[in-house]
């Protein structure tokens, strides 16, 4: 399995200056990089200290450089390779849930879950799993989603809610958080059918926990449900976020093929322009199967709200 080659830290200016001296001693070549105090390179290893306080270490040998230089000499704390010490709960049996497509006008809403136990948390870390928002390449997200599914086997589940079904459910729930709670509960129930002894489920905090608890069925009501901000730092949630994103990207592409146009992500001006292009080419009905009606983008394009 490929080893992670990119690591980020938060450092002070004094720490950045101390690191610069060390880099000079180690024979790094310095270069100008936008928004940095300095950028340094040695063979295929690069170190960038940003004005924001972010330190980025990436490339071949990044892990060793972090373990033997950054942590002991700059940070003063060894974290890399000690996840079990700093986050023991992440290595205990639990399932993580996350979603993709919530903020996208085009495409489905996908909610995915991954159950981890045994050596899986460490294997996922070694695979390079991290919050999908940190993965800037769509192809990398798709490839990593496939690798995660191969690794975890039957320990994952995803519910893909097509735009048409999403719009029906939104009319029923009249609230995005209730719709999300329903989807999270569905994934939890599906995984508990296979792994009934799973003691805990973790997701990012998007609403009051009671919303999900009310949506849970008989199996789910017995599980400890946890929500917290930045839950994607948990390896099971991170794995679920990547699977969800991969499924979203796959479906977005197929919907674009169906519409005869590449569908952009998000809800930007480009998205609105694409929606107008589709309406002009194929009529307003063509949007029904590829977008989420409750976005203001829809009303701006159609000049009317089909939900009323």
C-alpha positions in Angstrom: 0.0 0.0 0.0 1.3 3.5 -0.8 2.6 5.5 2.1 1.4 9.0 2.7 3.8 11.6 1.2 2.2 14.8 2.5 2.1 16.2 6.0 0.9 19.5 7.4 1.6 21.3 10.8 0.9 24.6 12.4 4.1 26.3 13.5 5.1 29.8 14.8 7.4 32.1 13.0 10.2 31.3 15.5 9.8 27.6 14.7 9.8 28.4 11.0 13.1 30.3 11.5 14.6 27.4 13.5 13.6 25.0 10.7 15.2 27.2 8.1 18.5 26.9 9.8 18.2 23.1 10.0 17.2 23.0 6.3 20.3 25.0 5.4 22.5 22.7 7.4 21.0 19.7 5.6 21.7 21.2 2.2 18.2 22.1 1.0 17.9 24.6 -1.9 15.7 27.6 -1.2 13.2 29.0 -3.7 10.4 31.5 -3.9 6.9 30.0 -3.4 3.8 32.2 -3.3 2.5 33.0 0.2 5.4 31.4 2.0 8.2 32.6 4.3 10.3 30.2 2.2 10.2 27.1 0.2 13.0 24.5 0.3 13.8 21.5 -1.8 16.2 18.6 -1.6 15.9 15.9 -4.3 12.2 15.0 -4.3 11.4 16.3 -0.8 9.9 19.8 -0.4 9.3 21.9 2.7 7.1 25.0 2.5 6.7 27.3 5.5 3.6 29.5 4.8 3.0 33.0 6.1 -0.2 31.7 7.6 1.8 29.4 9.9 1.1 26.3 8.0 4.1 24.0 7.3 3.8 21.6 4.4 6.2 18.7 4.1 5.7 16.5 1.0 7.4 14.2 -1.4 9.7 11.2 -1.2 11.2 10.9 2.3 8.5 13.2 3.9 7.6 10.7 6.6 11.2 10.2 7.8 11.8 13.9 7.7 8.7 14.5 9.9 9.6 11.7 12.3 13.3 12.5 12.7 13.4 16.3 12.2 10.1 18.2 12.3 8.6 16.4 15.4 11.6 16.1 17.7 13.4 19.4 16.7 10.6 21.8 15.8 7.3 20.6 17.2 8.7 18.9 20.3 6.1 16.2 20.2 6.1 12.8 18.4 2.7 12.2 16.9 3.4 10.5 13.6 3.2 6.7 14.1 1.7 7.3 17.6 -2.0 7.6 16.6 -2.9 4.7 18.9 -1.5 6.7 21.9 -3.1 10.1 21.0 -6.4 8.8 19.6 -7.1 5.4 21.1 -10.8 5.6 20.4 -10.1 5.7 16.6 -8.6 2.1 16.9 -11.6 0.6 18.7 -14.5 -1.0 16.8 -16.9 1.7 15.5 -18.4 3.0 12.3 -18.0 6.4 10.7 -20.5 8.2 8.5 -20.1 11.1 6.1 -21.9 12.6 3.1 -21.0 14.2 -0.3 -23.2 16.4 -2.6 -24.9 18.4 0.1 -23.6 21.7 -1.2 -23.8 20.7 -4.9 -26.7 21.9 -7.1 -26.2 19.1 -9.6 -25.9 15.5 -8.7 -27.1 13.2 -5.9 -26.6 13.3 -2.2 -24.5 10.3 -1.1 -24.2 9.2 2.5 -21.6 6.5 3.2 -20.5 4.5 6.3 -17.4 2.4 7.1 -17.1 0.0 10.0 -13.6 -0.5 11.3 -12.2 -3.1 13.7 -9.0 -5.0 14.2 -6.1 -3.7 12.1 -8.3 -1.8 9.7 -7.7 1.7 11.2 -3.9 1.3 10.9 -4.2 -0.1 7.4 -6.4 2.8 6.3 -3.9 5.3 7.7 -1.1 3.5 5.8 -3.2 3.7 2.7 -3.2 7.5 3.0 -6.8 7.9 3.9 -7.7 11.5 5.0 -10.7 13.8 4.9 -11.9 13.9 1.3 -11.9 17.7 1.4 -8.1 17.6 1.5 -8.0 15.6 -1.7 -8.0 18.1 -4.6 -7.9 15.7 -7.5 -11.2 14.0 -8.5 -9.3 11.1 -10.0 -7.3 10.6 -6.8 -10.6 10.6 -4.8 -12.1 8.0 -7.2 -8.9 5.8 -7.0 -8.7 6.0 -3.2 -12.4 5.2 -2.8 -11.9 2.0 -4.8 -8.8 1.1 -2.8 -10.7 1.7 0.5 -13.6 -0.6 -0.7 -11.1 -3.3 -1.7 -9.4 -3.0 1.7 -12.5 -3.0 4.0 -14.5 -5.5 2.0 -18.1 -5.8 3.1 -17.6 -3.2 5.9 -18.9 -0.3 4.0 -22.3 0.9 2.8 -23.5 3.9 0.8 -27.0 5.3 0.1 -27.1 7.3 -3.1 -30.1 9.6 -3.3 -30.7 10.6 -6.9 -31.7 14.3 -7.5 -35.3 13.2 -8.3 -35.6 11.2 -5.1 -33.8 14.0 -3.2 -36.4 16.5 -4.3 -39.2 14.1 -3.3 -37.7 13.6 0.2 -37.0 17.4 0.6 -40.7 18.0 0.0 -41.5 15.4 2.6 -39.0 16.6 5.2 -38.9 20.3 4.3 -35.5 20.4 6.1 -32.1 19.4 4.9 -31.0 18.3 8.3 -33.9 15.9 8.6 -33.2 14.5 5.2 -29.5 14.0 6.2 -30.6 12.4 9.5 -32.8 9.9 7.6 -29.8 9.0 5.3 -27.4 8.6 8.2 -29.8 6.4 10.0 -30.3 4.3 6.8 -26.6 3.7 6.5 -26.2 2.9 10.2 -29.0 0.3 10.0 -27.6 -1.3 6.8 -24.2 -1.7 8.4 -25.6 -3.0 11.7 -27.4 -5.8 9.8 -23.9 -7.2 9.0 -22.1 -6.0 12.1 -24.7 -6.1 14.9 -22.1 -5.9 17.7 -20.8 -2.5 16.5 -21.0 -0.4 19.7 -20.6 3.2 18.3 -21.3 5.4 15.3 -19.6 8.7 14.7 -20.4 11.5 12.2 -19.8 15.2 11.7 -22.1 17.4 13.7 -24.8 18.9 11.4 -27.8 19.0 13.7 -29.1 17.9 17.1 -28.4 14.2 17.7 -32.0 13.6 18.4 -32.8 14.0 14.7 -30.7 10.9 13.8 -31.9 9.0 16.9 -35.5 9.5 16.0 -34.8 8.2 12.5 -33.0 5.1 13.7 -34.8 1.8 13.6 -34.6 -1.1 16.1 -31.0 -2.0 15.6 -29.7 1.6 15.5 -31.5 2.5 18.7 -29.0 0.3 20.7 -25.9 2.0 19.3 -24.0 4.8 21.0 -24.4 7.8 18.5 -21.7 10.5 18.5 -21.5 13.7 16.6 -18.6 16.1 16.7 -17.2 18.9 14.6 -14.3 17.9 12.3 -15.2 14.3 12.8 -13.3 13.6 9.5 -10.1 13.4 11.6 -11.4 10.0 12.6 -10.2 7.3 10.2 -13.6 5.6 9.7 -15.3 8.9 9.0 -12.5 9.9 6.6 -12.9 6.6 4.8 -16.6 7.1 4.5 -16.1 10.7 3.2 -13.9 9.4 0.4 -16.3 6.6 -0.6 -19.2 9.1 -0.6 -17.3 11.5 -2.7 -16.3 8.8 -5.2 -19.9 7.7 -5.5 -21.0 11.4 -6.0 -18.4 12.0 -8.7 -19.4 8.8 -10.5 -23.1 9.7 -10.5 -22.4 13.3 -11.4 -20.5 12.2 -14.5 -23.3 9.8 -15.6 -25.9 12.5 -15.1 -23.8 14.9 -17.2 -23.5 12.3 -20.0 -27.3 11.9 -19.8 -27.7 15.7 -20.2 -25.0 16.0 -22.8 -22.9 18.5 -20.8 -20.3 18.3 -18.2 -21.9 19.1 -14.8 -19.8 21.3 -12.5 -19.6 20.8 -8.8 -20.8 23.3 -6.2 -23.3 26.2 -6.7 -21.1 28.8 -8.5 -21.8 31.2 -11.4 -20.5 28.4 -13.6 -23.1 26.1 -12.3 -25.9 28.6 -13.0 -24.6 29.2 -16.5 -24.6 25.4 -17.1 -28.2 25.1 -15.8 -29.3 27.9 -18.2 -27.5 26.2 -21.0 -29.4 23.0 -20.3 -32.8 24.8 -20.1 -32.1 26.6 -23.3 -31.1 23.4 -25.1 -33.6 20.9 -23.7 -36.2 22.8 -21.6 -36.9 23.2 -17.9 -37.9 19.6 -17.5 -34.4 18.5 -18.3 -33.2 19.9 -14.9 -35.7 17.7 -13.0 -33.5 14.6 -12.9 -30.1 16.3 -12.4 -30.5 19.1 -9.8 -31.7 19.9 -6.4 -34.8 22.1 -6.5 -34.4 23.9 -3.2 -31.2 25.7 -4.2 -31.8 29.3 -5.0 -29.9 28.6 -8.3 -33.0 26.7 -9.5 -35.4 29.6 -8.8 -33.0 32.0 -10.4 -32.7 29.9 -13.6 -36.4 28.8 -13.9 -37.9 32.0 -12.3 -40.3 29.9 -10.3 -40.3 27.4 -7.5 -41.8 24.0 -8.3 -42.0 23.2 -4.6 -44.8 25.7 -4.1 
